[in-house]
């Protein structure tokens, strides 16, 4: 995963800005074809008969996911005034470059932003803040899902730009895979966050369920690699000037942002008050809207 994200070393951080506080409107992607596939007997995580399906590469939303994303989100906005208030204040939108998140934004989030903007224009013609056309929308590789199966691997930037022309893909490296491929990542210069170098395939150790007949199409992303990527995202996020940010991402990423306080169902939205301390490199987060926890099955 190689992404041209500008960054500076920790020592260059402004010591006068010790804490970075953000309000995050976080949304998990809608139901994907991989979610439905993994609910079928024999395809569930850990099943001895589990066999990764190559047709699920960069899994899209299922028909149910496309049809329900907007209605599920709209219902949550209607029931939770804090979600609606935060949506009106969004200054930046971050979306995982995996298609299920891009489609969740396209089918579920963007219509709500446009509707909200139309309402604002009806009440106040000078307030155009929440229009999706005026808010920068970045596809950010740092918030893609941890690679468990081939459904968590992506597609080329050129293809994604054609399918989602209104999303900015400048943070995705156009010439290399921006997702985990089993290659080692190492620090780079000030203009590129990471570079990718070849590593010995024998050094990879399988951490997913195996030994009973399970078969995988791609290497799984080790926990340490995933956690280091999320740490880089924390640093990147802390340096952004925006204070209210909408994020469309995945279970593992959102659990990280929420300090693993809650579960996240498909198309679920929550507001997090997020704080990053650059001196101690620690995070704290408060879930602004308390909601009932629901179990996550299967892991995906």
C-alpha positions as CSV (number, residue, x, y, z in Angstrom):
1,X,0.0,0.0,0.0
2,X,1.8,3.1,-1.2
3,X,0.1,6.5,-1.0
4,X,1.6,9.9,-1.8
5,X,0.5,11.6,1.4
6,X,2.6,14.6,2.5
7,X,3.8,14.4,6.1
8,X,6.6,15.6,8.3
9,X,8.5,14.0,11.1
10,X,7.2,14.0,14.6
11,X,9.8,16.5,15.8
12,X,8.5,19.0,13.3
13,X,5.1,19.0,14.9
14,X,4.1,22.4,16.4
15,X,4.7,22.1,20.1
16,X,2.3,24.9,20.7
17,X,-0.5,22.7,19.4
18,X,-0.2,19.7,21.7
19,X,-3.8,18.5,21.3
20,X,-5.8,18.2,18.1
21,X,-9.5,17.9,18.6
22,X,-12.0,16.9,15.9
23,X,-15.6,16.0,15.7
24,X,-16.0,13.0,13.4
25,X,-19.2,11.8,11.8
26,X,-18.3,8.2,11.2
27,X,-20.3,5.9,8.9
28,X,-19.6,2.2,8.2
29,X,-20.2,1.0,4.6
30,X,-23.5,-0.6,3.7
31,X,-24.0,-4.4,3.2
32,X,-21.6,-5.7,0.6
33,X,-21.7,-8.8,-1.6
34,X,-18.9,-10.2,0.6
35,X,-20.9,-9.6,3.8
36,X,-23.8,-11.7,2.2
37,X,-21.4,-14.4,0.9
38,X,-19.8,-14.9,4.3
39,X,-23.2,-15.4,5.9
40,X,-23.6,-18.6,3.9
41,X,-22.8,-22.0,5.5
42,X,-19.3,-23.1,4.7
43,X,-18.2,-19.5,3.8
44,X,-18.2,-18.2,7.4
45,X,-15.0,-17.0,8.9
46,X,-13.1,-20.0,10.4
47,X,-15.1,-22.7,8.6
48,X,-12.9,-25.6,7.5
49,X,-14.5,-25.3,4.0
50,X,-13.7,-21.5,3.7
51,X,-12.4,-20.9,0.2
52,X,-11.7,-17.3,-0.8
53,X,-13.7,-16.3,-3.9
54,X,-11.6,-14.4,-6.5
55,X,-14.8,-12.9,-7.9
56,X,-15.2,-10.9,-4.7
57,X,-12.2,-8.7,-5.3
58,X,-12.9,-5.2,-4.1
59,X,-16.4,-6.3,-3.1
60,X,-19.2,-3.9,-4.1
61,X,-22.4,-3.2,-2.2
62,X,-25.0,-5.8,-2.7
63,X,-28.4,-4.9,-4.1
64,X,-29.7,-4.7,-0.6
65,X,-26.8,-2.5,0.4
66,X,-27.5,-0.1,-2.5
67,X,-31.2,0.1,-1.8
68,X,-31.0,0.5,2.0
69,X,-27.9,2.7,2.6
70,X,-29.7,6.0,2.2
71,X,-32.9,4.9,4.0
72,X,-30.9,3.5,7.0
73,X,-28.8,6.7,7.2
74,X,-31.9,9.0,6.8
75,X,-33.7,7.1,9.6
76,X,-30.7,7.6,11.9
77,X,-30.5,11.3,11.1
78,X,-34.2,11.7,11.9
79,X,-33.8,9.9,15.2
80,X,-30.6,11.6,16.3
81,X,-30.4,15.4,16.2
82,X,-26.7,15.3,16.9
83,X,-26.1,13.4,13.6
84,X,-28.1,15.9,11.7
85,X,-26.4,18.9,13.4
86,X,-22.9,17.4,12.7
87,X,-23.8,16.7,9.0
88,X,-24.6,20.4,8.5
89,X,-21.1,21.4,9.9
90,X,-19.0,19.0,7.8
91,X,-15.8,20.6,6.3
92,X,-14.1,17.6,4.9
93,X,-15.1,14.1,3.7
94,X,-12.8,11.1,3.8
95,X,-13.8,7.8,2.1
96,X,-12.0,4.5,1.9
97,X,-11.0,3.8,-1.7
98,X,-12.6,0.3,-1.5
99,X,-15.7,0.3,-3.7
100,X,-18.2,-0.6,-0.9
101,X,-17.3,2.6,0.8
102,X,-17.3,4.7,-2.4
103,X,-20.7,3.3,-3.2
104,X,-22.0,3.9,0.3
105,X,-21.0,7.6,-0.2
106,X,-22.5,7.7,-3.6
107,X,-25.8,6.0,-2.9
108,X,-26.2,6.8,0.8
109,X,-24.3,9.8,2.0
110,X,-24.2,12.2,-1.0
111,X,-28.0,12.3,-1.5
112,X,-28.3,13.3,2.2
113,X,-25.7,16.0,1.8
114,X,-27.5,17.4,-1.3
115,X,-30.8,17.2,0.4
116,X,-29.4,19.0,3.4
117,X,-27.9,21.7,1.1
118,X,-31.2,22.2,-0.6
119,X,-32.9,22.7,2.8
120,X,-30.2,25.2,3.8
121,X,-30.6,27.1,0.6
122,X,-34.3,27.3,1.1
123,X,-33.8,28.8,4.6
124,X,-30.6,30.7,4.0
125,X,-29.2,31.3,0.5
126,X,-25.8,32.3,1.9
127,X,-25.1,28.9,3.6
128,X,-23.8,26.4,1.1
129,X,-21.5,24.6,3.5
130,X,-22.9,21.1,3.3
131,X,-23.1,20.7,-0.4
132,X,-21.1,17.7,-1.5
133,X,-20.0,19.6,-4.5
134,X,-18.3,22.2,-2.4
135,X,-16.7,20.0,0.3
136,X,-13.5,18.3,-0.6
137,X,-14.0,14.5,-0.8
138,X,-10.8,12.5,-0.5
139,X,-10.4,8.8,-1.1
140,X,-7.8,7.9,1.6
141,X,-5.9,4.5,1.5
142,X,-5.0,4.9,5.2
143,X,-8.6,4.1,6.1
144,X,-9.2,1.0,3.9
145,X,-10.1,-2.2,5.7
146,X,-7.5,-4.6,7.1
147,X,-6.9,-7.2,4.4
148,X,-8.6,-10.4,5.6
149,X,-9.6,-11.8,2.1
150,X,-9.5,-10.8,-1.5
151,X,-12.7,-8.7,-1.0
152,X,-10.5,-6.3,1.0
153,X,-8.1,-5.6,-1.9
154,X,-8.7,-2.8,-4.3
155,X,-8.6,-1.7,-7.9
156,X,-6.5,0.7,-9.9
157,X,-6.9,4.4,-9.5
158,X,-7.6,4.8,-13.2
159,X,-10.6,2.6,-13.0
160,X,-11.9,4.2,-9.8
161,X,-11.6,7.6,-11.2
162,X,-13.8,6.6,-14.1
163,X,-16.5,5.1,-11.8
164,X,-16.4,7.9,-9.2
165,X,-15.4,11.1,-11.0
166,X,-16.6,13.4,-8.2
167,X,-14.1,11.9,-5.7
168,X,-10.5,13.1,-5.3
169,X,-8.1,10.2,-5.6
170,X,-4.9,12.3,-5.3
171,X,-3.9,10.5,-2.1
172,X,-3.9,7.1,-3.9
173,X,-0.7,6.2,-5.7
174,X,-1.6,5.8,-9.4
175,X,1.2,3.5,-10.3
176,X,1.2,1.0,-7.4
177,X,-1.4,-0.9,-5.4
178,X,-2.6,1.3,-2.5
179,X,-3.7,-1.7,-0.5
180,X,-1.7,-4.3,1.4
181,X,-0.1,-6.9,-0.9
182,X,2.3,-8.7,1.3
183,X,5.1,-6.3,0.6
184,X,7.1,-4.6,3.3
185,X,6.5,-0.9,3.8
186,X,9.3,1.5,4.8
187,X,9.6,5.2,5.7
188,X,10.2,7.5,2.7
189,X,11.0,11.2,2.1
190,X,8.9,14.1,3.1
191,X,6.7,14.0,0.0
192,X,5.6,10.4,0.2
193,X,4.4,8.7,3.3
194,X,5.5,5.2,2.4
195,X,7.3,3.3,-0.3
196,X,7.0,-0.4,-1.0
197,X,9.9,-2.8,-1.3
198,X,10.0,-6.5,-2.1
199,X,10.3,-8.8,0.9
200,X,10.9,-12.5,1.2
201,X,7.5,-14.3,0.8
202,X,8.8,-16.9,3.3
203,X,8.7,-14.3,6.0
204,X,4.9,-14.1,5.9
205,X,3.2,-16.1,8.7
206,X,-0.4,-17.0,8.3
207,X,-2.5,-15.5,11.1
208,X,-5.9,-16.3,9.8
209,X,-7.7,-19.6,10.6
210,X,-5.8,-22.3,8.7
211,X,-4.8,-26.0,8.8
212,X,-8.3,-27.4,8.4
213,X,-8.7,-26.8,4.7
214,X,-9.2,-23.0,4.6
215,X,-7.9,-21.4,1.4
216,X,-7.1,-17.7,0.8
217,X,-6.5,-15.9,-2.5
218,X,-4.2,-13.1,-1.0
219,X,-1.9,-12.6,2.0
220,X,-3.7,-11.3,5.1
221,X,-2.6,-8.0,6.5
222,X,-0.7,-8.6,9.8
223,X,-2.1,-6.8,12.9
224,X,1.1,-4.8,13.4
225,X,1.0,-3.5,9.8
226,X,-2.6,-2.5,10.2
227,X,-2.1,-0.8,13.5
228,X,0.9,1.1,12.2
229,X,-1.2,2.3,9.3
230,X,-3.9,3.5,11.6
231,X,-1.3,5.4,13.7
232,X,-0.2,7.2,10.5
233,X,-3.8,8.0,9.9
234,X,-4.1,9.5,13.4
235,X,-1.1,11.7,12.7
236,X,-2.4,12.7,9.3
237,X,-5.8,13.5,10.8
238,X,-4.4,15.6,13.6
239,X,-2.6,17.9,11.1
240,X,-5.7,18.7,9.1
241,X,-7.1,22.2,9.7
242,X,-10.7,21.0,9.5
243,X,-12.5,20.3,12.8
244,X,-15.6,18.5,11.6
245,X,-15.0,15.6,9.3
246,X,-17.2,12.9,7.8
247,X,-15.6,9.5,7.4
248,X,-17.0,6.5,5.4
249,X,-14.9,3.5,6.3
250,X,-14.8,0.0,7.8
251,X,-15.5,-1.8,11.0
252,X,-11.8,-2.1,12.0
253,X,-11.0,1.5,11.2
254,X,-14.0,2.9,13.0
255,X,-13.4,0.7,16.0
256,X,-9.9,2.2,16.2
257,X,-11.2,5.8,16.0
258,X,-13.8,5.0,18.7
259,X,-11.1,3.4,20.9
260,X,-13.0,0.1,20.4
261,X,-15.9,1.2,22.6
262,X,-18.7,0.0,20.3
263,X,-19.6,-2.3,17.5
264,X,-20.6,-1.0,14.1
265,X,-23.4,-2.4,12.0
266,X,-23.6,-1.8,8.2
267,X,-24.5,1.8,7.4
268,X,-24.4,2.7,11.0
269,X,-23.5,6.3,11.8
270,X,-22.0,7.8,15.0
271,X,-20.5,11.0,16.1
272,X,-17.2,10.9,17.9
273,X,-15.4,13.6,19.7
274,X,-11.8,12.7,18.9
275,X,-8.6,14.1,20.4
276,X,-5.0,13.4,19.5
277,X,-2.1,14.2,21.8
278,X,1.1,14.6,19.7
279,X,3.5,14.7,22.6
280,X,2.6,11.3,24.1
281,X,1.3,9.9,20.8
282,X,-1.9,8.8,22.5
283,X,-5.5,9.2,21.6
284,X,-8.7,9.7,23.5
285,X,-12.2,9.6,22.1
286,X,-15.7,10.1,23.4
287,X,-18.7,8.5,21.7
288,X,-20.9,11.6,21.5
289,X,-24.1,9.6,20.8
290,X,-24.5,6.5,22.9
291,X,-26.2,3.6,21.1
292,X,-26.9,0.0,21.9
293,X,-24.1,-2.4,21.1
294,X,-24.7,-5.2,18.6
295,X,-22.5,-8.2,18.0
296,X,-20.4,-8.4,14.9
297,X,-20.7,-11.6,12.9
298,X,-18.7,-12.6,11.1
299,X,-15.3,-10.9,11.3
300,X,-15.0,-9.0,8.1
